[in-house]
Amino acid sequence: MKARDYKLVKDGKYNMKAIMQRAWVYMKQNKAFKWYSFNNALKDAWMDAHLKMDDYKAQFNPQYLDYPKPANNFRQALMDLDPTLRCYDSSWR
């Protein structure tokens, strides 16, 4: 049996061989689905590789995965999403 290389990220670079091997594994696992093509398998393998790269970058820079905190006020969060809601304040003033 061949030795498989499934490390998707090596030294901060994408391992193309491992990504292709993972895509073929996904293709074989999902061959019962008619709609699941090699294109879908390759997209899934690349998604895994991107997640591994995020993990790799987060090891060296913990602030890499810090996302903005949501607003505590629901009304303020809605106004941030849709600025036209500012004039529709429900207060009685």
N, C-alpha and C positions, 0 to 999 in steps of 0.2 A: 504494500500500500504506500502511496506517495505521502510524503510529509507535506501537510498543508500549512500555509502561512496565513493566519487569520488576523494578524495585527494590522488594523486599518491605518494606523498612524505610526510612523517610525521617525524619530528625531524631528518632529514638527512638520513632516511632509506626508502627503497622502501616499499610501502603498497601493498602486494601481493593480498589481497582481492580486493582492488580497481582496480588493474591491470586486474584481472580475470573478474570483473564486466564490465569493459570497453571493454574487448575482446568480451564478450557475447553481449554487445550492438552493437559493430561493426558487429558481426556475424548476428544479427537480421536485422540491417540496410541494409546489402549487401547480403541478401539471394537470391536476384534475379540473382546474378552472380554465374554461375556454378563453376568457377575457384576459387572463394573466399572461402577458407576453414577456419577452426578454427585456423589452423597454421598461416595463413596470418593475421587473426584478432589479434592473440596473439603477433605477431611481431609488428603490428601497435600500440598496446597498450603499449608494451615495449618501442617503439620509443618515444611515448608520455611521458612515465615515465622518460626516459633518458633526454629528453628536460626539464622536470620539475626539475630534479635533477641538471642540469646545471644552471637553474634559481636560485635554492635554494643555490647552492654554490657561485654564483655570488653576492648574497645579502651580504655575509660575506666577500668575497674576490673579489673586483671589477676587479682585474687583472686576474682573472681566465679565462675570455673570451677574453683577449687580444690576437689577432692573429698577426702573423708577417706582417708587412706592405709590400706591393708589391714594387718592384723597380720602380723608375720613368722612367728609361731608358728601352725601349722595347727590345733592343738588349741584354742588360745585363740580363733581365728576361729570354730571350730565351737561353742564355748561361748557366744560372743557371739550367734550365730544362734539357738541353742536352749539356754536356761539349764538345762533338765532334764538335760543331759549332764554337769553338774558332778559329780554323784555317781557317774558311771561312769568314773572315772579308771583308766587301764590300768597305773598304777604298782603295784609289788609291796608298797608300804608299806601 
